[in-house]
Amino acid sequence: MSLSAKGNKKLEEMDSDKMFHPSLSAALMKLDPEDGGKMMEYFQTHALLAREKTLLQASVREQKKLLVENGKLKKDIEELRHELHDKQRRRVAKVLLSPSKTLNSPAPPAAASQTPSLDLDGGRKVTRRQRGDKKAAPLTPSPTVDVSRLDLRVGRVLSVRRHPQAANLTVQDVDVGEKAPRSVVSKRRPDDQQPLVGSLAVLLCNVKGCKVKGVASHARLLRCFQPDGPVELLAPPTGSKPGDRVTFLNHPAGEPDRELKAKQRVWDRVQAGLRVDAQGVATYDGCGFQVEGKGLCRAPSLTNGTIRST
């Protein structure tokens, strides 16, 4: 039995006449004949108030209990409503799809429709997954290949040393305008006539860092190539300083990616349009490499070549 039920039962047993023992009233009247009756009424009034308070507290507890149960019921109803809504949506989708299959594709002959299921699964219904059929994947547009996604910056080569584990590689420390120089691993080219230390160069800075035979590389140098000719560093215009961004003349300048994703192959797809023109100017689809306000990037001496990262 709950506390509220016990309290109600006890209160029902309490009657105004039986609330106090008769001897109490007689004793009060004997002690104080004038005020004994008032004192007895006072005790009875307080007893009634105490009973009403107990009843009120019991009803509040019951109300709280009902509110909790009501909240649980509301939650259960909401979950059931969502489940019903999902089932109705799936049922409607099946109804909408089934007529389109019937209308758009001719019905195969009865013999032809039964033969594959008998051959494949011994008379049982064979699903699309069991037959190995694949639904056509939805066409998703590939990310835009925009040359402005490349983070090309001017850098100054501070030092050059041989790679400790590969004779055909060199390690350069390059200042690209950051707090610390970047380590760049590139191929050692005997046909490269330029002294690297102290030279300004153009670097691709938002490639993913990697280790090349144990040495970290965090950028790529851009070089100019010519068939059966020399190899030269792509040179920024006079007045450039480490950290200057290289953009493209007459081409919308967007924000470069924080890091080029290897799967998108942005550099590989852009590289086909990177060339050195007949005046020695580095271009992308005819738009010259530039450091805004300072000039165009050029190959020091060769013309009609290509541009690659090393």
C-alpha positions, -999 to +999 in steps of 0.1 A: +000+000+000+014+035-009+021+062+016-007+083+002-032+055+005-021+048+041-025+085+049-059+087+034-070+057+054-057+071+086-074+104+080-107+087+072-105+070+106-099+103+123-133+119+131-138+153+148-155+136+177-129+108+181-099+130+174-093+135+211-100+113+241-130+125+261-109+126+293-088+154+276-119+176+273-129+168+309-095+176+322-093+209+304-127+219+318-117+210+353-084+229+351-100+260+335-138+261+335-139+294+316-114+288+288-114+250+287-139+249+258-119+274+238-088+254+242-105+223+231-118+240+200-083+253+193-068+218+194-096+205+172-090+233+146-053+226+144-060+188+141-083+195+111-057+218+095-030+191+099-053+166+083-060+189+053-022+195+049-016+158+048-043+153+022-028+181+001+007+166+003-007+132-008-025+148-038+007+166-049+027+134-048+000+117-069+000+146-093+038+143-098+036+106-103+009+112-130+030+138-147+060+114-150+038+086-163+022+111-188+056+121-201+066+085-207+034+078-225+040+109-247+075+097-256+062+062-265+034+077-287+059+099-305+082+070-313+053+049-326+042+079-347+076+081-363+077+044-370+043+045-386+053+075-407+085+057-420+064+026-428+039+047-448+067+064-467+083+031-476+050+017-487+043+048-509+077+045-525+072+009-534+038+017-550+053+046-570+082+025-582+063-006-592+042+009-620+072+026-636+090-007-639+059-023-655+054+006-680+090+012-690+102-023-695+084-050-716+073-081-697+096-110-706+080-143-718+070-167-690+096-193-699+124-168-701+115-153-667+115-186-650+146-201-665+172-179-649+158-185-614+158-222-619+194-223-633+208-199-607+192-209-575+173-242-579+138-227-583+141-201-556+137-164-562+171-148-570+176-113-558+196-086-577+224-088-552+226-127-555+228-123-594+257-098-590+237-070-607+248-035-597+227-004-597+241+025-617+260+048-593+246+083-593+268+108-612+285+132-588+302+162-603+340+162-598+356+191-579+364+220-602+400+220-614+410+256-609+446+267-609+439+292-581+435+261-558+473+259-559+491+277-531+521+290-551+545+312-532+579+328-536+607+313-516+644+318-510+667+288-509+687+291-477+708+259-479+713+228-500+727+194-489+728+159-503+702+135-491+718+112-465+703+080-481+700+088-518+728+102-541+702+115-567+683+136-542+690+169-525+675+186-494+668+223-494+658+246-466+635+273-481+622+305-466+585+309-477+577+338-454+568+316-424+583+314-389+606+285-399+619+275-433+604+245-450+624+213-458+621+204-495+634+172-511+640+173-548+659+154-575+696+163-580+700+174-616+735+176-631+721+197-660+708+224-636+732+253-642+718+276-615+734+280-581+705+272-557+717+288-525+703+323-522+681+320-553+645+330-553+621+303-566+584+295-569+571+267-547+539+247-545+532+249-508+499+231-502+509+196-511+506+171-483+539+167-464+556+133-468+589+116-461+612+109-490+636+081-479+633+092-443+636+130-448+604+152-445+594+173-475+568+200-472+568+217-506+578+213-542+601+235-564+588+245-598+614+240-626+613+248-663+621+221-688+629+220-725+634+188-746+671+181-748+678+214-730+688+228-697+666+227-665+660+260-647+643+272-616+612+292-623+622+327-613+598+353-597+599+389-608+625+414-594+614+428-561+597+397-549+602+385-513+596+352-496+560+345-489+546+366-519+517+347-535+519+338-572+486+342-590+476+343-627+472+373-650+436+378-662+424+348-643+400+350-613+420+347-581+403+323-557+415+311-523+439+281-524+431+248-508+444+243-473+459+211-485+455+194-519+438+160-517+458+133-534+426+116-547+415+147-566+449+149-585+445+187-588+482+193-596+483+165-622+453+178-640+465+214-640+501+206-650+491+200-686+483+237-690+516+250-674+541+261-701+568+286-708+559+307-738+581+321-766+590+351-745+601+329-715+570+338-694+554+311-673+518+306-682+487+286-675+464+283-705+479+316-717+475+334-684+509+346-671+523+337-636+525+370-617+533+384-583+508+412-581+523+446-584+558+433-591+557+415-625+557+382-642+575+349-634+599+338-661+624+311-670+659+327-668+669+317-703+648+290-720+616+294-740+588+272-753+592+247-725+571+230-698+568+235-661+570+207-636+574+202-598+604+185-584 
